Amino acid sequence: MPLQTLQFAVFFGVTALIAFATYLQCRGARSSSDSNKEYFLAGGGLSWMFVAGSITLTNLSTDQLVGMNGNQMALLAWWEFAAVIGLIILAKVFLPVYYNNNCTTTTELLEKRYNNKHIRAVISVLFLLGNTFIYLPILLYSGSLFMQSMFGIDVPIIYLSAMFAVVGAAYAIFGGLRAVAVSDTYSGVILLSMALLVVYLALQAIDFNFEGIPAERLTMIGGNDSPIPWHTLFTGMLLIQTFYWSTNQNITQRAMAAPTLKEAQKGVFAAAGIRLLIVPVIIVLPGIVAYKLYGDIGDAAYGRIVGDLLPVWLSGAFAAAIAAAVLTSYNSFLNSSAALYVCDIHERYIDPDANAKTLSGWVTGLFVIMSLMLVPIYDGAESIINLVQQLNGLLSMPILSVFVVCLLFRGVDARAAIASVIFGVALYGAFTFVWTPLHYIHLMFITFVSCISVALLLNKFLFGGSATLYHRYQEAAE
């Protein structure tokens, strides 16, 4: 009992410390006169450290730690290595365009390039569907699953999910992006430190000896029946990373909240360094060790190994870091979803003078309720991370194609682009649920190329447009 008391005392103490440090950092910050920019882009006041910290922890949560370690193989590290390229593309290709166009949301760029507000709304709706039906409920489920398996507590996952949802919503509603980004960074320092300690303790538990682990668990060259066949690295993998890091509002919003483009790029490069040097080992090695210790236990692997190897008092601190990761990822997605709805839909079609903070509060509450209702659907999924990536293809490639078309071509009719998005969703849906001739990452590549082709063909033959390539990147960034 004394150890349990200490464990919970450390948990609540670290959680309170993060909240208090966030409050101190945010209370004296200068405010922007633009309410949307203040609430959704922290008034353009995030230094490169907070940009890097927020990008890192928005992505790195239990869906990564639990889901990737749950595969219990080294192969999943490719997601992180490829992410480095995705972040470089964000810094060098997309961020200059967003900053030059003074965008609050990534989709605002589409309205300006296609000169049509409807395409902005359509893509925002797709992002919101992805957040509501995929990311938000999976974050709640994976975080609750980790707590359940780490502490061996017999509490229904939906109750734990509700706890995460309420606290995460409070950050998003009352603090805006500034509070979200600052708490991300502080939580990230603790989480990465603790995660590296888990890696060390896991390796120590097997005496740094990987003998007895099947070769397919250790190889970095995936076969055709593996989660990441080697040849997919040259087709859809880089497209997935480009979509996620460069057009996805949930991630890109952090990089758009710096005072200057140069400061934003520094933050993105720092986040890329973290992904290259730290993240791969923490998302695969504990799972591999868990395979040697416990066998094939899937998504319960990370929580089990942390619960068994960390001292009780440290497990309280780690639980606080994990809880913070779940909360910051969850509230990041809530804040970004509110930004998409308020800026791209409500202000454009309903009330241009709406109070951003008040409206965001109501919208956030609705997202919380919907995500909680969907948690039971993901309970018992064979692999969280593979399920996320596969479902994400329904939206990611059609959306990415619209951004690529507006960056590469001038003179494309918005109606052609919207039609290509609808076509792409239907095509990938057919590939996923009706006929799956290739690995889903290859099918993402096919969907992407098909969407661009359809947009250009419809533009020419149905809408009478004449698409021309931008002659140089500087012109495209105007």
N, C-alpha and C positions, 0 to 999 in steps of 0.2 A: 504493500500500500504506500509506504513512503516514497518508493521509486516511482510509482504511478503519479503520486502527487507532484513530485519533482518534474516529471515528464510534462504534465499538463501546465505546470507553472512556467516552465521554459517556453512551451508552445505559445501560451497567451502573452508572455513577456516579450518574446521576439515579435509577435504579431502587433502588439501595441507599440513597440519601438519603431517599427516600419511606418505605422500610421502617424506617429508623432513626428518623426523625421520628415515625412511627406508634408505634414501641416506646416512645419517650420520653414521648409524650402518654398512653399507656395504662397504663404501669407503676405510676403513682402514683394511679390512679383508685380511688375508693372502691367497694367491692363491695356488692351487695345480698344480703341473706340468702335471698332467693327465687332459686333457681338458674335457673329458667326466665326470670325477668325479667332476671337478670344476663346470661345468655348470649344471649338473643334480643332483649332491649330495652336492652342496655348498662346495666342497673341503673337505668334511668330517668334517666341522667346526661348525655344529649347536650344541649349548648347549641344555641341557634338556628343558630349558624354551621355546626355539624356536621350538624344536621338539613338545612339548605339544601344544603350541599355533598354530602351523601350522596344526597339525593333527586335532585339534578342529575346526578351522575355515574352513579348506578344506571341512569338512563334514557339518558344521553348516552354512547353507546359506539360501536363500529364499525358496529353495525346501523343507527344513526342517521347517522353521518358517511358511511359507505360507501353505505348503502342509499338515503338521501335524496338525496345528491349524485349517486348513480347514475342517478336519474331525469333529471338534467340539466335541470331546469325550476324556475322560481320557485314554481309552484303548491304544491309540497310544504311550503312555509312555513306553510300553513294548519294543518298538524298541530300546529305549535308555538304559533301564535296561539290555537288552540282549547284547547291544553293549559293556557294561563293561566286560562281559565274553569274547567277541571277542577280546578286547584289551589285556586282560590278556593272552589269547592264543597267540597273536602276540608276547608279551614280553617274555613269557616263552618257547614257542615251536618254532616259526618260526624265530624270530630275531637271536637266536644263530646260526641257520643254514645259514642264509643269511650272517652274519658277518664271519663265519668260511670259507665260500666259496667266500668271497670278491666280492659280487654281486653288480652291478650297477642297474640292473633291477631285479625284482622278477623272470622273465622268464629266466634269465641267470642260475638260479639254475636248471631249467629243462634241459638245454643243458648239464650241468655238470653231472647231475644224470643219464640221459638217454643216455649220450654220443652221442648226435644227435642235430645238429643245427636246423633241420627242425621243431622239436616240439616246440622249442623256438619261431620260426617265426610264426607258426600256432596260438599259444596262444596269441602272441602279436597282431596278426591281429584281433583276437576275442576281445581283450581288446580295440583296436582302433575302431572297429565297435561299441562297447558299448559306448565308449566316444563320438564318432561322432554322432550316431543316438539317443542316450538316454541322457547322462549327459550334454553335452555341450549345446544343444538347450534348454533343460529343465531349466538349470541355467539361460540362457538369458530370457526365457519366464517368469519364476517365479519372477525374479528380476524386470522385466518390469511391470508385473502385480501388484506387491506390490507398486511400485512407482505410478502407475496409480490410484490404489484404495486409497492409503494413501492421495495423494494430490488432488484427483478428477480432474486430468488433462485429457483433451481430445486430447491426442497424440497417434497415432497408436503404438501398442506394438512393431512393427518391427523397428520403429525409435529409441525407447528407447533401444531395444536390440542391435542395431547397435552401439549405444554410449558405452554400456557396453563392447561389443566385441572389439572395437578399443582400448579402454584404457586398458582392460585386456590383450590384445595381446602385448601392449607396455611393460608392466611389465614382461611378460614371455620371450619376445624376448631379451630385453636389460639387464635384471637383472639376469636371470637364477633362479635356485631354492633358492639361498641365499636371493635375494630381495623378492621373493614370500613368503618365510617362515617368514622373519622379518616383512613384511607388514601384514601377517596373524596374527602374535602375537599382534602387536600394535592395529590392527583393532579389534581383538578378545576381548581385555580388554574393549574397548569402547562398543562393541556390547553386550557383556554379562552384563555389567553394565546397559546399557539402556534397555535391554530386561527384566532384573529383575525389573527395575522401571516400565515398562509397566505392568508386573504382579501385582505389588502393586497397581497401579492406576486402573487396571481392577477390582481387588477385592474390592477396595474402592468404585468403581462405583456401585457395587451391595451390599454395606454394608457388605461384607464378608458373604453374605447369598445366599446359593445355592438352596433355596426352589423354586419350580416351574420348575426346570430343570429335565427332564425325567431321571429315574434311569439308563437307558441304556447309557446315556451320561456320567455318573459318575462312573460306575462300572469298575473294573479292571479284571473282569471275562467275557470274550467274548463268546457270543453264537455262534451257527453254522452259522448264517447269518451276523455276525459282521466282520469287517476288519481283526481281529485277534482272531479267535476261540481259546479258552483256550488250546485245545489239540495240536495246532500247535507249542506251546512253547516247546514241547518235541520232535518235529521231525525236520522240516526244518528251524525253526527260528535260532537255534544256528549255523546251517550250513551256512545260509545267512551271519551271523555276522562273522564267520570264514573266509569266502571268502572275504568279504568287507574289513576287518581290516588286514588280514594276507597275502593275495595274490594279492590284488588289487594294482597295481603300484601307482595309484593316492594317496593312503593313505600311503602305506608302504614305499614309497620313502622318506618320511620325517624322518621316524625312522631309515632309512639306512644312513642318512646323518650326524649322530653324530660321534665324534672322536673315541668313544669306545662303545662296547656293553652295558656296565654298564650305560653310559650316555644316550644311546638310551632308555634303559629300564626305567630309571627314568622319561624320558619324556613321555613315553607311560603310565606309572602308573599315572602320573599327569593328563594326558588327560582322563584316566579312572575315576579319582576322579571328574573331572569337569562334566563328563557325568552322574555320579551317583548323584551328589549333586545339580547341577544347571540346566542342560539341560532339564530334564523331565518337570519341572514346566514351563519353558518358551515356550515349544512347545505344551502344552495342555491347560493350564489354560486360556490364553487369548481367545482361541477358544471357550471354554466352556462358559465363560462370554459373549462372543459375541452372543452365542446362546440365552442366557437369554435376552440380550438387543435388538437383531435384528432378531432372528429366525435363520433358517437354510439358511445361505448365502454362505456356501462352502468356496472355496479358497480365497474369498474376505474378510473373517473374520478378518484376522490379520491386513491387511492394514487399514480396516475400524476402528477398535478399536484403533489403534495407532493414526490415523488421528483425531479421535474424542476426545481422552483423553489427549494426550500430549499437553502441551503449544506450541504455534507456534514456539517460538525460539528453544525449545527443539526438536521439530519435525525436524528441520533442522539438528541438531546434529545426531538424530536417522537415518535420511535419509542418512547422510554421512556414518554412521556405517553400514547400510544395503548395501549401494552402495559398500563399502569396502569389505563386506562379499561376495557379488556377484562377485566382481572383483577378490578377492583372490581365491575363489573357482574356478572361470573360468580360471584364469591364472595358477592355480595349475594343472588343468586337461590338459590345453594346454602344459605345461612344461612336464608333465608325458607322454602325447601322443607323443611329440617330442622325448623324451628319448626312448620310445619303438620303434619308427620308426628308429631313427638314430642308436641306439646300436644293435637292434635285427634284423633289416631288411637291411638297407642301408649299414652298415659297414660289414655285414656278406655276402651279396650277390652282392653288386654293387661296393662300393669303401671303402676299409678298412681305408684309410687315409683321409677321408672327414673331413672338418672343421665343428666341431659339432655346433658351434654357428651360422655360416652362414647358414648351412643346416637347422638347427632348425627354423631359421627365415622364410625361404620359406615354410617349412612344416606347421608351425604355421599359416601362412597366409591362406593356403589351408583349415586347420581345421576351421578357423574363418568363411570363406565364406560358407562352408558346413553347419556349425551349424546355421548360420543365415537363410539359405534357408529352414531349417527344423523347425524353430520356429512356423510358421503358423499351422503346423500339431498338435501341442500341445495346441493351443489356443482353449479353450472351453472344455478341458478335465474335466471329472466329479471330479476326485481326482488326483492331481499330484502325491502324495506320493505313493498311491496304484498302480497307473499306472507304476511308476518307478520300484517298487519292482516286479511287475508281469513281465514286460518286461525283467528285469534283470535276471530272471530265465533262459532265453534262453541261457545265457552265463555262469552264475555264477556257477551252479552245475557241468557242464562238466569241466570247468576250475579247480574248487576246487578238483575234483576227481583225476585229473592228478597230482596235488601237493601232495595229500594224498598218492597216490600210490607210488610216488618216495620217500616219507618220511618213509613209512612203509615197502616197499619191495625193494629188489635188484634183478636184473636179468629180469626186464620187458622190452621187446622190445619197442622201441619208436613208431614203426608202430602200435602196438596194442593200445598204449595210444592215438595216433592221431585218430585211427578209433573209439575208445570209445568216444572221444570228439565229433566227427561228429555224432555218434549215439545219444549222449545225447542231442545235439542241435535239432536234428530231433524229438526225443521223446518228449522233452518239448514243441517244436513247435506244435506237434500233440495234446498234452494235452491242450495247450492254445487256438488253433484256430479250432480244429476239435472236440475233445471229452474231456470234463472236468469233470471227475467223482468225484473229491475231491477238497478241497480248494487248491489254488495254492501253499501254503507253504508246504502242505503234498506232492504235486506233485514234489516239489523241492527235498524232501527227497527221493522219489522213483527214481527220475532221477539220483541223486547222487549215490545211492546204485547200480542202474543198470549200470552206467558208470564204476564203479570199477569192477563189475562182468564181464562186457564185456571185459574190458582190460585184466583181468587175464585169462579169457577163451580163448580169441584170442591169447594171449601170449603162452599159453600151446598147444592148438590144431592146430593153424594155423601157428605160427612162431616157434614152437618147443622150446620155452623158458622154464626156470624153475625159477619161482619166489619164493624167500625165504624171510621170515620176518627178519628184523633186530632184533637182540637179545636184544638190550637195546638202550635207547634213545641217549646215548652218542655216540654210534657207528653210529646211523642214522644222527647225527649232523656233522659228519666228512666231 
